[in-house]
Each structure stands twice: as C-alpha cells, then as structure tokens.
Amino acid sequence: MSALFAFEVGDVSMRSATFERIITDLLARSADPADRRACQDALDLNCLWVDQIDAPRKCAFLTNLHDVLAQHMKTAVHLDNEVAVDEIKTVMNELKGRYPECFRS
C-alpha cells in the first residue's frame, strides 16, 4: 500500500510503512498543536496534504519534516532498502524544490 505527500498540483508516493515511521517520528518531535494535528491527520488519511499546512507554521513544519527524512536516511532501518531510500530522497528534493524559502541557509 502506498501513502502520499500531496501538493496543490502533483504528489509523491511512498510506501505506507515508511510514511508511517516518518510521520510518527515527526509527531513525536512536534510540540505545536497545529503540527501535531497535521501529523495525526496524515497518519489517519495515509496522506500529508502539504499545501494545507497552516501558513504560519508551514516552514517550521517542513523544516522539521526534512530533518526527520534526513535522519531516516542515516538509520539502519532503511540502509538495505533502496526503494525507501529513493522515496525519501524524492520527498526531500520535492520539498526543497517547491518551498525554497523554507530551506535557505
């Protein structure tokens, strides 16, 4: 089964098990109630509607999500799983490409 990172135009799919691990980790590190609600909705729907994240929180949320994705790239859980690694890289690149204002150094 697959999950989605959905955008106003287009989406990126990811296997549900990988998606669930990532969003669960993001939920665990999210203190803001709006971020927690977005994570829980994503888990319930198996889809993160990125463009529907509250605008004032979007960059902070996406930065945290990107950090979780980067952390997952380094874990042993995904090292032997080329599909998961490719999916994670795709989402990371998509986020940086669509929201460059959130990832300026």
C-alpha positions as CSV (number, residue, x, y, z in Angstrom):
1,M,0.0,0.0,0.0
2,S,1.2,3.5,-0.7
3,A,0.9,6.9,1.0
4,L,1.1,10.3,-0.4
5,F,2.8,13.7,0.1
6,A,0.1,15.6,-1.8
7,F,0.6,19.1,-3.2
8,E,-1.8,21.6,-4.8
9,V,-0.5,20.2,-8.1
10,G,1.0,16.7,-8.0
11,D,2.1,14.3,-5.4
12,V,4.9,12.0,-4.3
13,S,4.1,8.5,-3.2
14,M,5.9,6.5,-0.5
15,R,5.2,3.0,0.8
16,S,2.9,3.2,3.8
17,A,5.3,1.6,6.3
18,T,8.0,4.2,5.6
19,F,5.5,7.0,5.6
20,E,4.1,5.9,8.9
21,R,7.5,5.7,10.5
22,I,8.4,9.2,9.3
23,I,5.2,10.9,10.3
24,T,5.2,9.1,13.7
25,D,8.7,10.4,14.3
26,L,7.7,13.9,13.2
27,L,4.7,13.7,15.5
28,A,7.0,12.8,18.4
29,R,9.1,15.9,17.9
30,S,6.3,18.3,17.2
31,A,5.2,20.5,20.1
32,D,2.9,22.8,18.3
33,P,-0.8,21.7,18.4
34,A,-1.3,22.6,14.7
35,D,1.7,20.5,13.7
36,R,0.5,17.6,15.8
37,R,-2.9,17.8,14.2
38,A,-1.3,17.8,10.7
39,C,0.7,14.7,11.6
40,Q,-2.3,12.9,13.1
41,D,-4.4,13.7,10.0
42,A,-1.6,12.4,7.8
43,L,-1.5,9.2,9.7
44,D,-5.3,8.8,9.6
45,L,-5.5,9.5,5.9
46,N,-2.2,8.0,4.8
47,C,-1.6,11.3,3.1
48,L,0.1,14.6,4.1
49,W,-1.6,17.4,2.3
50,V,1.4,19.7,2.3
51,D,-0.3,22.8,0.9
52,Q,-2.9,22.6,3.6
53,I,-0.5,23.0,6.5
54,D,-1.2,26.2,8.4
55,A,0.7,29.0,6.5
56,P,2.3,30.5,9.7
57,R,3.7,27.1,10.6
58,K,4.5,25.7,7.1
59,C,8.2,26.5,7.1
60,A,8.8,25.2,10.6
61,F,6.8,22.1,9.9
62,L,8.6,21.4,6.6
63,T,12.0,22.0,8.1
64,N,11.2,19.5,10.9
65,L,9.9,17.0,8.3
66,H,13.0,17.4,6.2
67,D,15.1,16.8,9.4
68,V,13.2,13.6,10.1
69,L,13.6,12.5,6.5
70,A,17.4,13.2,6.7
71,Q,17.6,11.3,10.0
72,H,15.8,8.3,8.4
73,M,18.4,8.3,5.5
74,K,21.0,7.6,8.1
75,T,19.2,4.8,10.0
76,A,19.9,1.2,9.6
77,V,16.2,0.6,9.0
78,H,16.5,2.0,5.5
79,L,20.1,1.2,4.6
80,D,19.3,-2.1,2.9
81,N,16.1,-0.8,1.3
82,E,16.8,1.0,-1.9
83,V,13.1,1.7,-2.5
84,A,12.7,3.5,0.8
85,V,15.9,5.5,0.3
86,D,14.8,6.6,-3.2
87,E,11.4,7.6,-1.9
88,I,12.9,9.6,1.0
89,K,15.3,11.3,-1.4
90,T,12.5,12.2,-3.7
91,V,10.4,13.7,-1.0
92,M,13.3,15.7,0.3
93,N,14.1,17.1,-3.1
94,E,10.5,17.8,-3.8
95,L,10.1,19.8,-0.6
96,K,13.3,21.8,-1.3
97,G,12.2,22.5,-4.9
98,R,8.7,23.5,-4.0
99,Y,9.4,25.5,-0.9
100,P,12.9,27.0,-1.3
101,E,12.0,29.8,1.1
102,C,11.9,27.3,3.9
103,F,15.3,25.9,3.3
104,R,17.6,28.9,2.8
105,S,20.7,28.7,4.9
